[in-house]
Amino acid sequence: MSPGVIDTPWWDKYPEEMKHRTFDQIAASVPLRRIDEGRDYLGFTLDDPSFTAPIFANPFGDEDGEGYSLIGSRPNGRRSD
């Protein structure tokens, strides 16, 4: 999942050059540096009482289809429980 734009058939009404130029500009401004292709999305949470906060993780398939990159985040601060 990429924040912003997903390459769907809706974009097919634009000329290819314009579409690619637009996608390049948008990809440069989003965290994953790419436009999503509408693939399945997987997310999970790692949580343990020994952690200061849960870790939210999302694996994304590499462009070459050979592996995955793991994007994760966790809230700032310590948990109160």
N, C-alpha and C positions, 0 to 999 in steps of 0.2 A: 504494500500500500504506500503510495506516495502522496504527500499533501499537495493539493492543487489540481493537477490535470491528469486524466487517464485517457490513453489513446484508444478510442472506441470508433466505431463506424461513423459516428456523428462528425468526426474531423475529416472524413473522406470528401466532403463537399468543397474543401479548400484545395488550392493547387499544392502539389507536393513540396515545392520549394518554400512556399509560405508556411506550410505546416511544419516542416523541419526547422525553419528559422525560428518560428514561434516556440516550438518544443525546446530548442537549444537555449533560448533565452529563459524560459521557465525553469528548465532543469538546472541552470546555473544558480537559481535563487532558492531551491528547495533543499532540505537536508540530505536526501539520498542522491542528489545530483543527477536525477534521471526522471523520465516520465513513465508512469506505471502503465502496464499493458493489460490491466484488468484481470490479472491472474488471481488464483485463490490466495487468501490471506490467513496466516497462522500467527497467533500471539499467545504468550503464556506468562505466568507470574511465578517467580521463585520467591518463596517466603519461608522463613524459619525464625523462631524466637531469638536466635543468636544474631540475626541481621538487625542493623539499625533501622532498616526500612526495606520493604519488598522491592524486588527488581522486576521490572516489566520488560520483556524481551520479545523480539520479532525476528525470525530468520527470513532472509530474502534470498532467493535463488540468484546466483551470479549470472552475469550476462552470457557466459560461455556454456552454462548449463552443467558445469562440472562440480559445483559445490554451492555453499551458502555463506552469506555474511550475516552476522548476528548484530542487530542494532538493539541496544538496551538503554534503559533510563531508570532512575530511582529518585524519589522525592528527596529534597534537602531536609535536614533536621533529623532528630531522633524520634522514634515512636514513643507514645505515652503509655502503652499497655505493658 
